[in-house]
Amino acid sequence: MACEWWKQAVIYQVYPRSFQDSNSDGIGDIPGIISRLDYLQELGIDAIWLSPVCKSPQDDNGYDISDYRDIDPLFGRLEDMDRLIEEAKKRNIRIIMDLVLNHSSDEHFWFKEALKGRDNKYHDYYIWQDGEEGVYPNDMMSGFGGHAWQWVPSLKQYYFHHFSVKQPDLNWDNPAMRQELYDMINWWIDRGIGGFRLDVIDHIGKNPLKKVIINKDKTHQYIQELSQNTFGRKPEELVSVGEAWSASLEEAPRYSGPDSNELSMVFQFEHILLDNHGHDKFDLKPLSLADLKQVLGKWQTGLHGKGWNSLFWDNHDLPRIVSRWGNDSEEYREKSAKMLATLLHGMEGTPYIYQGEELGMTNTPFDLNQYRDIETLNAYKEHKALGWSEDRIVEALHARSRDNARTPMQWDGSVNAGFTKGEPWIVVNPNYQKINAAAQMNDPDSVLAHYKKLIRLRKEKPVFTEGLFEMLLAEDEEVFAYRRVSETSTLTVICNFYGNAKKVDMSQFLPEGSLPVLTNDRDNQENMSILNPYEARMYITTNH
């Protein structure tokens, strides 16, 4: 496989609304991001994945776009976006746009026109079904709760919305609609964008009337056409990553294989689903390390040479990983955050860091009236209706609400964590005075310093990109260990996933006298056969 830039890269996700506010309105914005580019340059990242900043009524925090070619006034102006691209480029950082191509806002010009009549050119840009009020075309439910079909009395038709009622699904069977999207994407490419993250892209091929939300063959056909007409023209320059919850290991090479002519990589979420019962993310169950090892190991070996992995623990839709699979107590928060980072960043694929993850930011103890996320608010009502107790619902929301990831970035110990001088749009985590970037900046043992070392190692050592994955201690229920072997060197990663000390015979897979190039426990240099709670080590040895 050709070595495109994004294979050595580390990508940092910015959630603009919560990153940095520049005008004291309590909402982060593009000028705020520009003011923090030096911090990101020092961290060592290569690209910023920017959650949506296009014009939007903000029903789903920007994932409901009303104008693909303009910036929402909440975040600034088009000129600010151009300046962000330019300033980032000066620091060798690319800007990756988040594009929502499965649906638009119901306030988009196309949908407003579509409502004017069945003969309107834009009516067929969406998915409609004749019917009568109260008799739904079928029993499909929206991902955000309620029916997925919305009645429009003036048209005597239902339109399909897989998510919010304000997010009507686009009709990808319409070639004119597809061409408009391609023209828009090329318009952004011409403005200097470095790539695209494509929201729920596996949903674009669908037949809701037959209750088919993901038609894989049709989806791949559309993505190939999308790629050929846009970012696929410059595959070495432009990175493309598709959010594909449905992507199995068998399916992933079709999206990201060297000859697929589709995407650079996909986000697949098999590992993220391991600690919930069934499909309900709020129905909690403990994570099994054996399951995590099996899933991550399977993707590491199965995609090698056939596609490319995205490596992530966190994003804007997920709770904070240190509170989820680490230990966010005062005693072990830093150590477990470093352990999880070490575990992930040694694997094959492109690592993604979600804002604040590099500081070990945690879930937030929200009161019920402090949640802002549409999914969370709907989940409260739905689980109440299912008969869940208040305590169980509160526990589930605290563990899984998307708002856990959306609290303001914790820059320093000043009021509102240095995020805004106004009233923040969502509460700041009260632990910001202890957990913030300023407190970690000059601390060589901080979580931030650990991430910087990981990123530097990744750029210096080709084994991170090329090495073949091999699971070690596969049956161990507390230690996650593996190695990556290239022609010239071997990378060995050993992580104690839990809070108990663990004895491990290192001589079985390390040359005598090996010393770690990275560790999160400098105090444990004497007895190398004992792994302290949440201890992580990374070794690089030369092959002879």
Secondary structure, DSSP 8 states (H G I E B T S, - for coil): ----GGGT--EEEE-GGGT--SSSSSS--HHHHHHTHHHHHHHT-SEEEE---EE---TTTTSS-SEEEEE-TTT--HHHHHHHHHHHHHTT-EEEEEEE-SB--TTSHHHHHHTT-TTSTTGGGB-EEE-BTTB-SS--B-TTSSBSEEEETTTTEEEE-SS-TT--BB-TT-HHHHHHHHHHHHHHHHTT--EEEEETGGGSS-BGGGTBS--HHHHHHHHHHHHHHTGGGSTTT-EEEEE-TT--TTTHHHHH-TTSSS-SEEE--TGGGTTBSTT-TTSB----HHHHHHHHHHHHHHHTTT--BEE-S--TTS--HHHHTS--STTTHHHHHHHHHHHHHTSSSEEEEETTGGGT-------GGG---HHHHHHHHHHHHTT--HHHHHHHHHHH-GGGGTS-----SSGGGGS-SS--SS---GGGGTS-HHHHTT-TTSHHHHHHHHHHHHHH-THHHH-EEEEESTT-SSEEEEEEE-SSEEEEEEEE-SSS-EE--GGGTS-TT---SEES-TT--S-TTEE-TT-EEEEEEE--
